[in-house]
Amino acid sequence: MTVAANLATIEARVAAACARAGRARETVRLLPVSKTHPASLVMEAYAAGCRRFGENKVQEASAKAAELASVSDLEWSFIGHLQTNKARELASFASEFQALDSLRVAAALDRRLQELGRGLDVLIEVDTSGEESKFGVAPEDVPALARGLSAFGALRVRGLMTIAANTADREVIAGCFDTMVALRERVRDAVGAGCDELSMGMSGDFELAIEHGSTCVRIGTAIFGARG
């Protein structure tokens, strides 16, 4: 199967999940996750209509951004854990950062973005599963972090992101997603309007995520194949 064919299949599944949930298709954006895959496959997805791609390693993402710099409308969403010493590099190319989890990282990013005269859309990563392998902020700490982010003028808080529990139990996974929906309302109360994004759902659970309110699904393997 080609990348274009895989995208068409995923698009049909996204549309069907939206229909089951009584939602308009345009309320969910599809973020192809190109991590570990070459720039050539990014361009196959680009030719099929995709314009923003997800990456989780700063060095790899920066290299792809440089390789494809001549493609003026191509954008990068960083979805991985960020160390402060990588903030300068990320600030130079990313359009979105979906895994913000501390004021320390926010301060480092804001400083670099201010130097570059750039702004950045950010989502707060939430640990909804409690699994040791997961990054993110505990749900009860998210509103306070969201309020603290108002101090950083280059960061635009757009919503929340999570990786659901690593389990086959669909009720547990759905519980992670429902936690996010409730938490978004608390964050809106804390920071006001404009914090609408719920980035949740990947190749194995994105249809369930859409049915539980996701506005962005992050799909890698089902589009690009096994990781390189």
C-alpha positions as CSV (number, residue, x, y, z in Angstrom):
1,M,0.0,0.0,0.0
2,T,1.2,3.5,-0.8
3,V,1.1,6.4,1.6
4,A,-1.7,8.0,-0.4
5,A,-3.7,4.8,-0.2
6,N,-3.1,4.5,3.5
7,L,-4.2,8.2,4.0
8,A,-7.4,7.5,2.0
9,T,-8.2,4.6,4.3
10,I,-7.5,6.6,7.4
11,E,-9.6,9.5,6.1
12,A,-12.5,7.2,5.5
13,R,-12.2,5.8,9.1
14,V,-12.0,9.3,10.6
15,A,-15.0,10.4,8.7
16,A,-17.0,7.3,9.8
17,A,-16.0,7.9,13.4
18,C,-17.1,11.5,13.2
19,A,-20.5,10.3,11.7
20,R,-21.0,7.8,14.6
21,A,-20.3,10.6,17.1
22,G,-22.6,13.1,15.3
23,R,-19.7,15.4,14.6
24,A,-18.7,17.3,11.5
25,R,-15.6,15.9,9.8
26,E,-13.9,19.3,9.9
27,T,-13.9,19.2,13.7
28,V,-11.1,16.6,13.7
29,R,-7.7,17.2,12.2
30,L,-5.4,14.4,11.1
31,L,-1.8,14.8,12.1
32,P,0.4,12.3,10.2
33,V,3.4,11.3,12.4
34,S,6.4,11.0,10.2
35,K,9.0,10.2,13.0
36,T,11.6,7.7,11.9
37,H,10.4,7.9,8.3
38,P,12.4,9.7,5.5
39,A,11.6,13.0,3.9
40,S,10.6,11.2,0.8
41,L,7.5,9.7,2.5
42,V,6.7,13.1,4.0
43,M,6.5,14.4,0.4
44,E,4.3,11.5,-0.6
45,A,1.8,12.6,2.1
46,Y,2.3,16.2,1.1
47,A,1.3,15.3,-2.5
48,A,-1.8,13.7,-1.0
49,G,-2.8,16.9,0.7
50,C,-1.1,16.9,4.1
51,R,0.6,20.1,5.2
52,R,1.6,19.5,8.9
53,F,3.6,16.6,10.2
54,G,4.3,15.3,13.7
55,E,7.8,14.5,15.0
56,N,9.1,13.5,18.4
57,K,12.9,13.9,18.2
58,V,14.3,17.4,17.8
59,Q,17.4,16.5,15.9
60,E,15.4,14.4,13.4
61,A,12.7,16.9,13.0
62,S,15.2,19.8,12.5
63,A,17.0,17.8,9.8
64,K,13.8,17.1,7.9
65,A,12.7,20.7,8.3
66,A,16.0,21.8,6.8
67,E,15.8,19.2,4.0
68,L,12.3,20.3,3.0
69,A,12.8,24.1,3.7
70,S,12.0,24.9,0.1
71,V,8.4,23.7,0.6
72,S,7.0,26.9,2.0
73,D,3.6,25.7,3.3
74,L,4.9,22.6,5.1
75,E,4.7,22.8,8.9
76,W,6.0,20.7,11.8
77,S,4.2,19.8,15.0
78,F,6.6,18.5,17.8
79,I,4.9,15.8,19.9
80,G,7.8,14.4,22.0
81,H,9.3,15.3,25.3
82,L,11.4,18.4,25.2
83,Q,14.6,19.1,27.2
84,T,15.4,22.7,27.8
85,N,18.7,22.5,26.0
86,K,16.8,21.7,22.8
87,A,14.5,24.7,23.1
88,R,16.5,26.9,20.8
89,E,16.5,24.4,18.0
90,L,12.8,23.6,18.3
91,A,11.9,27.3,18.4
92,S,13.5,27.8,15.0
93,F,11.2,25.5,13.0
94,A,8.1,24.2,14.8
95,S,4.6,25.6,14.3
96,E,3.2,23.6,17.2
97,F,4.4,21.9,20.4
98,Q,2.0,19.3,21.8
99,A,3.9,18.1,24.8
100,L,4.5,21.1,27.1
101,D,4.8,19.8,30.6
102,S,6.5,22.4,32.8
103,L,7.0,26.2,33.3
104,R,10.8,25.6,33.0
105,V,10.4,24.3,29.5
106,A,8.0,27.1,28.7
107,A,10.4,29.7,29.9
108,A,13.2,28.3,27.8
109,L,11.0,28.2,24.7
110,D,9.6,31.6,25.2
111,R,13.0,33.1,25.5
112,R,14.2,31.6,22.3
113,L,11.0,32.4,20.4
114,Q,11.2,36.1,21.6
115,E,14.7,36.2,20.2
116,L,13.5,34.9,16.8
117,G,10.4,37.1,16.8
118,R,8.2,33.9,16.5
119,G,5.2,32.6,18.3
120,L,4.3,29.0,18.9
121,D,1.0,27.1,19.5
122,V,1.3,24.8,22.5
123,L,-0.7,22.0,24.0
124,I,-0.2,20.9,27.6
125,E,0.6,17.1,27.8
126,V,-1.5,15.4,30.4
127,D,-0.6,12.1,32.0
128,T,-4.1,10.4,32.1
129,S,-2.8,6.9,32.6
130,G,-0.5,7.2,35.6
131,E,2.0,4.8,33.8
132,E,5.6,5.4,34.7
133,S,6.7,5.4,31.1
134,K,4.5,8.4,30.3
135,F,5.5,12.0,30.4
136,G,3.0,14.8,31.2
137,V,1.3,16.7,33.9
138,A,-1.0,15.1,36.5
139,P,-4.6,16.1,35.7
140,E,-5.0,18.0,39.0
141,D,-1.9,20.2,38.2
142,V,-3.0,21.2,34.7
143,P,-5.1,24.3,35.5
144,A,-2.3,25.9,37.5
145,L,0.2,25.2,34.8
146,A,-2.2,26.7,32.2
147,R,-2.5,29.9,34.3
148,G,1.3,30.1,34.7
149,L,1.8,30.0,30.9
150,S,0.0,33.4,30.6
151,A,3.4,34.9,31.5
152,F,5.0,33.8,28.3
153,G,4.0,36.1,25.4
154,A,5.3,33.9,22.6
155,L,3.3,30.8,23.7
156,R,-0.3,30.4,22.6
157,V,-2.1,27.8,24.8
158,R,-4.4,25.9,22.4
159,G,-5.4,22.9,24.4
160,L,-4.3,19.6,25.8
161,M,-2.7,16.4,24.6
162,T,-2.5,12.9,26.1
163,I,-1.4,9.3,25.3
164,A,-4.0,6.9,26.6
165,A,-3.3,3.9,28.8
166,N,-1.3,1.1,27.1
167,T,-4.0,-1.5,27.4
168,A,-6.5,-3.5,25.4
169,D,-9.3,-2.5,27.8
170,R,-11.4,0.0,25.8
171,E,-13.2,1.3,28.8
172,V,-9.9,2.2,30.5
173,I,-8.8,4.0,27.3
174,A,-12.1,5.8,27.0
175,G,-11.7,6.9,30.6
176,C,-8.5,8.6,29.7
177,F,-10.2,10.5,27.0
178,D,-13.2,11.5,29.2
179,T,-10.8,12.8,31.7
180,M,-9.4,15.1,29.0
181,V,-12.8,16.5,28.1
182,A,-13.6,17.4,31.7
183,L,-10.1,18.9,32.2
184,R,-10.5,21.1,29.1
185,E,-13.5,22.8,30.8
186,R,-11.4,23.4,33.9
187,V,-8.6,24.9,31.8
188,R,-11.0,27.1,29.9
189,D,-12.3,28.4,33.2
190,A,-8.7,29.1,34.2
191,V,-7.4,30.8,31.0
192,G,-10.5,31.8,29.0
193,A,-11.6,31.0,25.5
194,G,-9.3,29.7,22.8
195,C,-8.1,26.5,24.6
196,D,-10.1,24.1,22.5
197,E,-7.8,21.4,21.2
198,L,-7.9,17.8,22.5
199,S,-5.0,15.9,20.8
200,M,-5.7,12.3,21.7
201,G,-5.9,9.1,19.7
202,M,-3.2,7.3,17.7
203,S,-3.2,4.4,15.2
204,G,-4.7,1.9,17.6
205,D,-7.4,4.0,19.3
206,F,-8.1,7.1,17.2
207,E,-11.7,6.1,16.3
208,L,-12.5,5.7,20.0
209,A,-10.8,9.1,20.7
210,I,-12.9,10.8,18.1
211,E,-16.1,9.3,19.6
212,H,-14.9,10.8,23.0
213,G,-14.2,14.3,21.7
214,S,-10.7,14.4,20.2
215,T,-10.0,17.3,17.9
216,C,-6.6,16.0,16.6
217,V,-5.5,12.4,16.0
218,R,-1.9,11.5,15.6
219,I,-1.4,8.7,13.1
220,G,2.0,7.2,12.2
221,T,2.2,3.5,11.5
222,A,-1.2,3.3,9.8
223,I,-0.1,5.9,7.3
224,F,3.6,5.4,6.9
225,G,4.0,1.7,7.8
226,A,6.3,0.1,10.4
227,R,8.9,2.5,11.9
228,G,12.1,2.7,10.1
